[in-house]
Amino acid sequence: MVTALAVPEPRVRAALEALPGDGLPAYVYDLAGLAEHMAAVRAALPPEVELYYAAKANPEPPVLAALAPFADGFEVASGGEVAHVAAAVPGRPLAFGGPGKTPAEIAAALDAGVGRFHVESLHELRVLAHLSAGRPAPVRVLLRFDPDVPAGLLASGALAMGGGPTPFGMDAGDTDAAVRLLTGGAHPQLEPAGLHAHLASGLAAPELAAVAEAVAGAAAALARRHGFALRELNLGGGMRVDYGDPGARFDWAGYGTALARIAAGLPGVRLRIEPGRALTAYCGWYVTQVLDVKGSRGARFAVLRGGTHHLRTPATRGHDQPCAVLPVPDWPHPWPRPAAGPGPVTFVGQLCTPKDVLARGVPVAGVRAGDRVAFAMAGAYAWNISHHDFLMHPHPAVHFLPADGSATPLTRRGT
């Protein structure tokens, strides 16, 4: 397996190389690049479509603030995310999703003025009805349903959340019962706003558009069957991010055209999408230092400071993280400097497990102890899903390159 190479643009590379050696490993987030990407995504979407950012992908406050001008709202999936996102981008609309909401989280979200709840089960709907009783403001409810879609539509995705037995959303019978409960008049504080579906992640634009078409048809049929006005339809996220090709991007223009076609067939319905990874993955870099270079049975390994306890994405998804070697000429030590290259080198971390692998078979021109290695596409599901304290290594620093395009970090902190 050959890992994709990723070359930082000059401004980002200058920032990665300027970090102090005693401050590695570190995350560097390019807020200007993020804003540019978000502007392009926003421009590709038709005006009938709202964009909510799934905060679970990367909840760093400066990242949320950079996204805010382009996002119609934020999807949160826990009480902690409700409080965190509300503090980071105050006043922005929130939608509370996730399959395991506790009564305390639901109550806190109601107190915080969360505008929408993605309800995952009949039980959750009853809990929400009880906790919202007597409140003056209506509570908008979108039922997360698991519609049947044509066989094979989800097959190319990295993760399937629907189309088979799943803990997410409701089967047809429970969805019908939930609609009757919502529209029966017993809970006037609950406003039946519409439906939500997120069936798979990691789909290319044509496949995701086909899934969206199927979901829209199922939603319209469900609304007709029960005679209720479908005002909102949330199609979720699931846009493919290709770690094997750092220069590739999801076809937002093609997907936007498909969404416009769906919107035209559902007059009066507000469509919404909830991307996460596909928005922020490209803005983040994880940069660290080579500690050792050695051979084993014909293979060569570079041992890095840090590892998958900082950047868990490759271990979680089973891929190799695209990267670049940033040579460092200085070697301040009196002992020899181990080196390898040219040829393939596997980059591993400090953990006592053979699974601590960030990238395999990287075709380097050369690598030496003391060099830096920058891992691209580390802006989503990276630090925030990592098992930070395994072996109790130090946490990485975090830096934010400002949206004005300068190379001086806007913020620097330890996590």
N, C-alpha and C positions, 0 to 999 in steps of 0.2 A: 504494500500500500504506500502511495506517495502522497505526502501532505501538500496541500496547496500553499504556495508562497503568497505573502501579502506585503506589499510595499507601502509604508506610510507616506502620505503626501508630505512635502517638505516642512510645512508648518508643524504638523503633528510629529514628524520625526525629530525636529529640533527640540520640541518639548520633551519627547521621550529620552533623548540623549542628554538633556540638561538636568534631569532629575539627579539628585545626589545619590551616590552609591549606597550610602547608609540608609537611604529611604526606600530601598527596594525590598520586596516586590511592591508594585503600585498599580492602581487602576488610573487610567487617564480617559476622561470623557470629553469628546469634542462637541461642544454645544453648538458651535457654528455649523458644523457638518450635520448635526441633528436637525437644526432649524431648516437648513437647505433641503434635506430629505423630506421633512414634514411638509414644507411648502409644495414640493412636487407631488406628494401623495394627495394633499388637499386639492390641488388644482386638477387632479385626475378624477376626482369624485364628482358626480352630479350634485346639484344643489338640493335634491330631494333626499340625500343621504347624510345622516349624522355620523360623526366619527367620535367614538369614545375610546380612550386609551386604557388598556388593561394594565393597571398599575403593578400587578404581580411581576411583570416582565422586568421592570427596573423602577423601584420606588425612590431613588435618590431625589431629594428635594430640588436641586438645581436642574435635574433632568425633567422632573414634572413641570417646573416653571418654564423651561424652554419649550415644552410641548403645549403649554396652555394656550398660546395665541392661535394654535391651529386645531385644537380639539374642542368638540362641543361638550365634552364631559369626560368623566373618568369612571371606569368600572373597578370596584373594590370587592374583595372576597373574604374579608374578615373584619371583626371589630377593630383590630389593630390597624388595618389598612384604612378603615373609615376615618379614624382619628388622625392618622398620619397624613393622608392625602388632604383632608379638610384643613389641616394646619399648614401644609406646604403650598396649596393653591386655594386659599379661602374663597368661599362664595361660588365655586364652580360646581355644576351639577354632578351628582354621584349616583351610580346605580350599584346596588348591593347584590352580588351574585355569590355562587358557591354552594355546595351540597350539604354543608354541615353547620348551618347558622345556629348558634345557641340562643335561648330566650334573652339572655343578658345582652348579647350582641345586637339582636333585633331591637330591643328596647333602646339601647344606646344610639343605634342608627336612626330610629324614629326621633329621639331627642335632638339629634344633630341635624334633623331636617333633610335626611336622604330622600331624594325625590322618587326613586324607583326601586322596587324589589323584584329580583328575578327569583321566583318561587319554584322550588325544585320538587315539592311533594305535597300531597294532601295534608299531611301532618304539619308541615311548615306553614301552609296557608292558614290552618286553624290557629296555630300559635300566633301568627301575624294578626289575624282577625281579633284575637283576644287582647293582644298587647296594644293594638291601635284603636280599640273601642273608646269612644268619647273624645278622641282627638279632633280638633277643629279642622285641620287640613286633611284633604283626602290623600290616601296612600295609593300611588299608582302601582299596579301589579302586572308584571309580565310573567306568564306561565312558561316555564322551560319544558318544552315537549320534545319527544324523541320520535319524529315521524319516520315512516318507512320511506326509504329512497331506493332507487334502482340498484340492484346488486352490482357491485364493482366500483361504484362512485367513490367510495371511501378507501379503496384498496391501496392507492398510492400514497396515502397520508402516513406521517410518522407516528401519529397516535390517533386512535379512534375512540371517541366519547359517545358514540351513538351507533345505531344500526344493528345492535345486538344487545345482549344482557349488559347493563351498565348502571352504575350508581348515580348517573347524572340525569336529571330531568324525570319526566313521567311517561309511563306507557299510555296507550290510547285510552284505556278505560279510566285510569286516574285523571288524565287530562279532561275527559268529558265530565267527570264528577267535579273537578275543580272549576270548570267553566260554569256548571250549574250552581255551585256554591257561590261563585263570584257574582253571578247575574240574578240570583234568586231574591235579592232584596234584604236578606237577613243581616248583611254587613255593609251598610251604606257608606261607611268610611273607606271601603276598599273600592278603588276605581279599576275596572277591568280594562287596562290600557292595551294589552295585546299579548304577543307570544315571543318567545326567545328560543333559539336553537343554536347549538354549537356542537357539530357532529364529528369533526376531525381537525387535526392540525397537520401542517406540512404539505398542503395541497398547492399545486401550481394554479395559475389563474383560470385556465379553462376548466379544470376539475372543480375548483371552488365555485366558479360561476354555475356549473351544472348542479352542484349541491344546493346553491342558493335558489336556483329555479325550482328545484324539487321541494325545498322547504317552503317557498312562497306559495306554491300550489297547494301543499298540504295545509298551510295556515289559512288560506282563503276557503278551502273546503270545510275546515273545522268551524270557521266563523259562520259560513252559510248554514251549516248543519244546526248550529245552536242559535242562529239569528242574532248574533251580537256584532257590534261595530268594531272591526279590527282597525285600530288607529295607529299602532306601532308594531313593527316587526323587526326584532333584533336578530341578525344573521350571524353574530359571533365573529370570531377571528379565524385563525387557521392558515394564514398566508405562508407559503413556503419560504424558508431561508436556506440557501444552499451553502453550507460551510466548505464544500469542495470547490467552490468558485466564488471567491470574495467579491469579484466585480459584477456578479449577476444580481439582479433585483427582481422582485415580484413584478409582474406586468400589471401595474396599477391602472394604466390607461385602458387595457383590455377589460379588466375587472370592472372599472367604472362604467364602461359602455354596457356591460352586462347588467349592472345594477340599474342603469337608466332604463333599460328595457323592462326589467322587473317592476320598477316603479311605475312605468307607464301602464302596466297591466294591473296595478293595485292603486287606482286613484284614491286620494285621500288618506293613504297609509304612509306614515313616516318610516322609512327604512333606516336601520342603524347597523354599523359594524363596530367590532371591538378588537382591533389589532393590538398586539403587544410586541412580540419578538421582532416582527417585520419592520417596526418603526425604530427601535433603539439598538438592535444588534450591531449595526454598522458604526455607531458612534463611540464604541468603547474599545480600549486596548488594555491588555494586562501585560506589563513589562517587568521582567525579572532578570536575574543574573545567573550565569553558568558557574557552578561550584566545582565541577569535576567533569572530565571527559575520559572515557575508558572503553575498552573493547571486551566482548564476551562472545566466544564461539563464532567469530566472524562478523558479529554485529557491533555497532558502535553506539554508545549512549552518552548523552550529555545530561548530567544531573543538575537540576535547577534549584535555586532558592524558591520556596513556595511549592505549588503543585495544585492538584485537584481539590485540596481542601480550601483553596482560594478560587479556583476556576473549575467548577465541577461540570460544566457543560459537556466537554468531550466524553467524560466517564458516563454521564447520564444518558447521552444520546448515542454513544458508541461510535463517535466520529473522531477525526483528528482536527485539531484547531489550526486554522491557517496562521502562519507566523513568518517572521523575518528575523534574521540575525543582524544585530547592530554591533559591528566590531568595536572593541575598546583597545586602543594601542597600549595603554599604560598597564604595567604589571608591577605593583609596588612590593612584591614579596621576594624573599631571597631564594625560595625553592623553585624548581623548574615549573613551567607553565604547560599543563597537559593540553593537547590539541588533537584535532582530527579533521580530515577533509583533504581534497574534495570527495563528495560522495554522500550516501544517505546516512543520516544520524537520527536516532530516536530521542526525543526530549521527555525526560521523566522528572518527577518531583522528589520531595524529601520523605515521603511517607513510607512506612514499612509494609508496603503491599505492592504486588506486581500490577495492580490496577491503576496505580498513580502514574498514568501516561497522558501527556498532553498532545503529543504529535509523533507519529511514526514515519520513518523513512523520509525525513526532510532532506531534499537534495541541496545540501549546503556547499558553498565554495570552500568553506573552512569554518571551524568554530573552536574557540579556545576558552579555557577557564578565565573568568573575568569579563567575557563578552556579555552583551545584553541580548535577550530574546524578547521580541514584542509579538504578542498573540492578538490577532485582529478579531473582529466580530464578537467582542466580549462585552457588549453593551446590554445584553438581555440574558436572564436566567443564568447568571454567572456567580458573582459574589453572593447575591441574595439567596441562592439555593445551595450554597456550599456548606460543608460540615466544618465550620470555622475552627473549632477548638480541638480537633483530633490531633494528638501529639503535642498540643499546646504551643505550636509555633506562633510567632508574632503575626498579627493581622496586617494586611497591606495598607499602605497609605492610599488616599483617594484625591485626585486632582481633577479640576474642571477647566478646560480651555474655554475662554469666554466667547459669547456669541458675536462679539465685534470682530472676531477673526485674529486676534493677537495670539502670540505664543506663550504669554505669561499666564500661569494658572490663576484663575479667578479665585479659587478656594483651595486650600490645602488642609487636610486633616487626617488623623489616624482613625481607623474604624473601631 
